[in-house]
Amino acid sequence: MTVTVERVVLATDGSEPARTAATHALFLARVLDAPLHVVSATGTSPAAAAETAEPSVSAAFEAEEAVSAVVRRALLADVRATSEVADGPAAAVVERAVGEGDLLVIGRRGQTGSGRFLVGSVAERLLGAPPVPTLAVPAAATDPEYRTVALLADGESSSGSAAPLARRIAAATRATLQPLSIVDGRDAAVGSRETLRALEAEARARLNDVVAAAARDAVESGGTVRIGEPAAELLAHVERVGADVVVVGVERSGREIRRFRRTEHCADGVVASRVVRHAGVPVLVAPSVRDSVKR
């Protein structure tokens, strides 16, 4: 399966974490040879803007300043760029702006702050059920180098966009791909020795599939199998291999994303959310192809 990134879409509010995210968005647009589309929201609904002009004018000015600053950086970096400012809540504006083939980049500040794209329900909505592959960049992230790409090699990696995206980024940046295949410790604890051996064999097979696909794409790869709690094991793997970015696939969307069906060996929203919250490097959350936005 080949994944083509048609556009890199950056959601920005002009804050410092958003500027960090912009650095990663510009880097990806350049190495993936894709145009950059910069989007910002006024936070004011069209109806409210029509009734009360003053707040809308102020919010629109701030949003225009935010996208203009990124467009200027794109020109200096020789990256093709377009921009968009729209009235409405930030998450809704971003969801309308992205489409099939896009890679969305957002900043992540943590649990405090006022940035419209960076905290609270906006980030939860965009990352809990991502409309397209979405890269969450921590505020403290360093400048992008992407020498090592970590990947959760679960069932979704074989059928979804996570593994192909990880290989695409690794190939474009000449990075080493470091997949991790996990036997869920809860399954291992209640199963027999035969069951555990079978689960380990399945995990090894998933890892081998990822390594074989990487070899076909001329991407150097390593990889390992671990037994334990998926999010904790993935976070530890990121530290062990010194990953610069980590890719996690999620199969389901909406409320169903929170259900954890261990027998399918797929990441769920809880695993992805924990990794996004605690990883010190950018995390790319990739929905399955059938869950991505179609335009």
NORGI-V356861 format. One record per pair of residues at least 4 apart in sequence whose C-alpha atoms are under 6 Angstrom apart, sorted by the first residue. I is the first residue (numbers start at 1). J is the second residue. If there is no record, write none. Layout:
# NORGI-V356861
i:I j:J
i:I j:J
This chain:
# NORGI-V356861
i:3 j:164
i:5 j:101
i:5 j:102
i:6 j:34
i:6 j:101
i:6 j:102
i:7 j:34
i:7 j:35
i:7 j:36
i:7 j:102
i:8 j:29
i:8 j:36
i:8 j:102
i:8 j:103
i:8 j:104
i:9 j:36
i:9 j:37
i:9 j:38
i:9 j:103
i:9 j:104
i:10 j:38
i:10 j:104
i:10 j:105
i:11 j:39
i:11 j:40
i:11 j:106
i:12 j:18
i:12 j:40
i:13 j:66
i:14 j:18
i:14 j:66
i:17 j:107
i:17 j:139
i:18 j:107
i:21 j:106
i:21 j:107
i:21 j:137
i:24 j:144
i:28 j:32
i:29 j:33
i:29 j:34
i:29 j:35
i:31 j:172
i:35 j:80
i:35 j:81
i:36 j:81
i:37 j:81
i:37 j:82
i:37 j:83
i:38 j:67
i:38 j:83
i:39 j:83
i:39 j:84
i:39 j:85
i:40 j:63
i:40 j:85
i:41 j:85
i:41 j:86
i:41 j:87
i:41 j:90
i:42 j:59
i:42 j:60
i:42 j:87
i:43 j:88
i:43 j:89
i:43 j:90
i:44 j:87
i:44 j:88
i:45 j:87
i:45 j:88
i:46 j:87
i:49 j:53
i:49 j:56
i:56 j:60
i:64 j:68
i:74 j:79
i:75 j:79
i:91 j:122
i:99 j:293
i:99 j:295
i:100 j:293
i:100 j:294
i:103 j:133
i:104 j:134
i:105 j:134
i:105 j:135
i:106 j:136
i:107 j:118
i:107 j:136
i:107 j:137
i:108 j:118
i:108 j:136
i:108 j:137
i:108 j:138
i:108 j:139
i:109 j:118
i:109 j:139
i:118 j:123
i:119 j:123
i:121 j:125
i:123 j:127
i:124 j:128
i:126 j:130
i:128 j:269
i:129 j:253
i:129 j:254
i:131 j:292
i:131 j:293
i:132 j:292
i:133 j:285
i:133 j:286
i:134 j:284
i:134 j:285
i:135 j:283
i:135 j:284
i:136 j:282
i:136 j:283
i:137 j:282
i:141 j:281
i:146 j:244
i:147 j:175
i:148 j:175
i:148 j:176
i:148 j:177
i:148 j:243
i:148 j:244
i:149 j:177
i:149 j:178
i:149 j:243
i:149 j:245
i:149 j:246
i:150 j:178
i:150 j:179
i:150 j:243
i:150 j:246
i:151 j:179
i:151 j:246
i:151 j:247
i:152 j:179
i:152 j:180
i:152 j:248
i:153 j:157
i:153 j:179
i:153 j:180
i:153 j:181
i:154 j:265
i:154 j:266
i:155 j:265
i:155 j:266
i:156 j:160
i:156 j:249
i:156 j:266
i:157 j:162
i:157 j:163
i:160 j:288
i:160 j:289
i:161 j:165
i:161 j:288
i:162 j:249
i:162 j:286
i:167 j:171
i:170 j:174
i:170 j:175
i:171 j:219
i:176 j:220
i:176 j:221
i:177 j:221
i:178 j:221
i:178 j:222
i:178 j:223
i:179 j:223
i:180 j:223
i:180 j:224
i:180 j:225
i:181 j:203
i:181 j:207
i:181 j:225
i:182 j:225
i:182 j:226
i:182 j:227
i:183 j:227
i:184 j:227
i:184 j:228
i:184 j:229
i:185 j:189
i:185 j:227
i:185 j:228
i:185 j:229
i:188 j:196
i:191 j:195
i:208 j:212
i:214 j:219
i:215 j:219
i:229 j:233
i:231 j:271
i:238 j:242
i:238 j:243
i:244 j:281
i:245 j:281
i:245 j:282
i:245 j:283
i:246 j:283
i:247 j:283
i:247 j:284
i:248 j:285
i:249 j:285
i:249 j:286
i:249 j:287
i:250 j:267
i:250 j:268
i:250 j:287
i:251 j:287
i:251 j:288
i:252 j:256
i:252 j:257
i:253 j:257
i:257 j:268
i:257 j:269
i:258 j:269
i:260 j:268
i:267 j:271
i:269 j:273
i:275 j:279
i:276 j:283
